[in-house]
């Protein structure tokens, strides 16, 4: 029975590629695709974790790439749409004004008693994230070079 999940992933991954997704090299459980539909670029990204799929999409509604994909997926496998995701693998997901925010506040709160039994050190500033002292200069330098670096060639950027 331990092989069932692996066999299902092999079947799913093959089907996703046949559907037109590109598998990311840096994470083989993440797939991306885009298509022009009615003069608009529709994008999909899906991630697979065990037997769950997480789908990000740029357009929804009848005739969208998301609609076409979810209909085809339901025709191939018995699936259940659990609605908008708010938490995935201890990452809280919030969508507001077209932006996606990923946080781990609740997860961190569960770690503090175990990892910091004496409490949060006073040297920690709640309003500052730990970083290199020269971070602003590094960011400025990176922006000045105007070079785009692609992390994964399978991820297409607009």
N, C-alpha and C positions, 0 to 999 in steps of 0.2 A: 504494500500500500504506500510505502514511502516514495515510490517512483511516480505515483499518480499526479502529483503536483508538477513534477518535471515534465511528464508527458503532456499535460494540459498546456503548460507554458510553451512547449515546442509547437504544439498545434496552433495555439493562439498567435505566437510570434510569426509563424509562417503565414497565417491568414492575414495578419496586419500588414505584412510586406506585400502580399498579393493584392490587398486593398489599396495600396499605394503609399503606405507609411515608410519612412526611413528610420532605421534603427540607429540610435546614437552609439557612437563608438565608446564614449566615456562611461556610459551606463546602459548596458544592453536591455534593461527593463523599461527604457524610455523610447518612445517613438514620436516622430513629428511628420506632418504633411501640410501642404497648402495647395489650394486650387483656386482658379479664377471662376467665379460664379456671378453672372449678371454684372460684369465689370467691377467686381469687388474681390479682393483677395481674402479668402476664407482660410483660417489656420486652425489646426488641431494639434494637440500634444496629449499623449496618453502615457501614463506610467502604470506598470503592473507590479503589485506586491502580493505574493502568494496567489490568491484567487480574487483579488480586488483590482479594479481598474479605476484610475483617477483621470478624468478627462478635462482638459482646458480647451476652450474654443473661443474664437473671435466673433462668430455669428451663430445665432440659433434661429429657430422658426422653420416652417415648412420650406423644403427645398434647399436648406443650408447644408453645408458639408457635415456639420454636427448631426443634423436630422438624418441625412443619408447614411452616415456611419452608424448611428444608434439603431436605426431600422435594420440595417444589414447585420449588425451584431446580434440583435434579438432574433433574427431569422436563423442565425447559425448556432447560437447557444441560448440556453435558458438564463436570462439575465434579469436583474431587478434594479431599477433606477432608484437609488436611495435619496435623491434630491441633492440640493446644494451641500457641499462638504464644508464643515466648520473645523474639523480636526482630522489630521492624518498623521499617524506615527508620531504622536506627541508634538506636532506642529499645529498651532492654531492658525486658521486661515480666515481672513476677513477681506471682503470686497467692498470698496467704497469709492465712488466717483471714478469708476473705471480702473482703479488701481487695486492690486492684490497685495495684502500685507501678511507676512509670515512672522509669527512670534512663538516663543516657547516659554512664556511667563509661568503658566501653570506647571509645566514640567520642571522648570528651575525651582519653583516653590517646593516641589516634592523632593528635590535633591538637597536643598539647603540643610534640613535637619540631619541628613546622613553625612554629607560631605563637609559641612561646617557646623559641627555640634555645639560649638561655643558661640554661634551666631556669626553674622556678617562682620568682617573686620571693619574697624572705624576708618581705615585707610581707603576703603571703597567709597567712591562717590556715586550716589544713585543717579546723578545727572550727567555723568561722564562715562563713556565706554572706554575700556582699556585700549590703548593704541600707541604706536610709536610717536615719540615727541615730534618727529618731522613729518607726520602724516599729511598735514596741509600742503607742505612743499612737494611731497610725493604726488599728491592728487593734482596739484597745479602743473607739475612737470608732465604727468601723463596726459592731461588735457591739452597742454601746449604742443605735444608731439602729434596730436590728431591722428594717431594710429589706432585702427581697430584691430583687436586681436580676437580671433575666433577660438573659443574654447573647444568646440566640437564641430567638425565640418558637416555633421548631419543636421545641426541646428541652423536653420536659415534665418537670417536677419533681414528686416525690411529695408 
